[in-house]
């Protein structure tokens, strides 16, 4: 069975209420349902997780090996700080796509650096929640999930 883990980092549990002018007005539950529907239409099982804790995110990445065929990761602010997440992605040897709701390259300078990007097949940013669907589609099409 084809399976993709969608992993969301800190503060994404506040979607819909946290800076909607930047992140949109959809809740994380709405994003999850869109991803589940999109995956089901393509015969791909979607697992969806969120944590505000870096170690929990690492545990999810480690647990994905041998269970999932790819990872979609919105690491939130950990994108710009976490070498540990980058190392975890390298270590599980699964194709991964980095997703951001906003265009991180059009925002503050510190957001332009992504440690995650070194360990993924691609980065999608600036398309709101549609970026998650683009990432699922990219994994299906390009990474042979």
C-alpha positions in Angstrom: 0.0 0.0 0.0 1.2 3.5 -0.8 1.3 5.8 2.2 2.5 9.3 2.9 3.1 10.9 6.3 2.2 14.6 6.5 4.0 16.1 9.4 3.2 19.5 10.8 5.4 21.4 13.3 5.0 24.2 15.9 2.0 26.5 15.9 0.3 24.8 13.0 -2.4 23.6 15.4 -3.4 27.3 15.5 -4.2 27.6 11.8 -7.4 29.5 11.1 -6.8 31.8 14.0 -3.1 32.6 13.9 -2.3 35.5 11.6 -4.9 34.6 9.0 -3.5 37.3 6.7 -0.3 35.3 6.5 -1.4 31.7 7.0 -5.0 31.7 5.8 -8.3 31.0 7.5 -8.4 27.3 7.1 -7.9 25.2 10.3 -5.4 22.3 10.4 -8.4 19.9 10.5 -9.7 21.4 7.2 -6.2 21.0 5.7 -6.1 17.4 6.9 -9.4 16.6 5.4 -8.4 18.0 2.0 -5.2 15.9 2.1 -7.1 12.7 3.1 -9.6 13.3 0.3 -6.8 14.0 -2.3 -4.9 10.9 -1.2 -8.0 8.7 -1.3 -8.8 9.8 -4.9 -5.3 8.7 -5.9 -5.2 5.5 -3.9 -2.7 6.8 -1.4 -3.1 6.5 2.4 -2.4 9.7 4.3 -1.2 9.8 7.9 -1.4 13.3 9.4 0.5 14.3 12.6 1.2 17.6 14.3 3.4 18.5 17.2 4.9 21.6 18.8 7.8 19.6 20.1 10.9 18.9 18.0 11.6 15.5 19.6 8.1 14.3 18.8 8.6 15.4 15.2 11.9 13.5 15.1 10.1 10.4 16.5 7.5 10.6 13.7 10.2 10.9 11.0 12.1 7.9 12.5 8.9 5.8 12.7 8.0 6.5 9.1 10.8 4.3 7.7 9.3 1.0 6.6 5.8 2.3 7.2 5.4 5.2 4.8 6.7 5.7 1.3 7.2 9.5 1.6 6.9 12.5 3.9 5.4 15.9 3.5 6.9 18.2 6.1 5.8 21.6 7.2 8.3 22.1 10.0 7.2 25.7 10.8 9.8 27.7 12.6 12.0 24.5 13.0 12.7 24.8 9.3 15.1 27.6 10.1 16.7 26.2 13.2 16.7 22.4 13.2 19.7 20.5 12.0 18.2 17.5 13.9 15.1 17.4 11.6 17.4 17.6 8.6 19.5 14.7 9.9 16.4 12.7 10.6 15.2 13.1 7.0 18.5 12.1 5.7 18.6 9.1 8.0 15.3 7.5 7.0 16.1 7.7 3.3 12.5 8.5 2.3 11.6 11.1 -0.4 10.3 14.2 1.3 8.8 17.5 0.3 9.0 20.6 2.4 5.8 22.7 2.5 5.1 26.2 3.8 1.8 28.0 3.6 3.4 31.4 3.1 6.2 32.3 0.8 9.1 32.2 3.2 11.4 33.9 0.7 9.3 37.0 0.7 9.3 37.3 4.5 11.9 38.2 7.1 15.5 37.4 6.2 15.8 34.7 8.9 13.0 32.7 7.2 15.0 32.5 3.9 17.3 29.8 5.3 15.9 26.3 5.4 17.9 23.5 6.9 15.2 21.1 5.9 15.6 21.9 2.2 19.0 20.1 2.1 17.2 16.8 2.8 14.1 17.0 0.6 13.5 16.5 -3.1 11.7 19.8 -3.3 10.2 22.8 -1.5 6.7 24.3 -2.1 5.9 27.6 -0.5 3.4 30.4 -0.9 0.4 28.5 -2.1 -1.5 28.2 1.2 -3.0 24.8 1.9 -2.9 23.9 -1.8 0.8 23.4 -1.2 0.1 20.2 0.7 -1.8 18.8 -2.3 1.0 19.8 -4.6 3.5 18.0 -2.4 1.4 14.8 -2.3 1.1 15.0 -6.1 4.8 15.6 -6.5 5.6 12.6 -4.4 3.2 10.4 -6.3 4.5 11.6 -9.7 8.2 12.1 -9.1 9.2 9.9 -6.2 7.3 6.8 -7.2 5.3 6.6 -4.0 
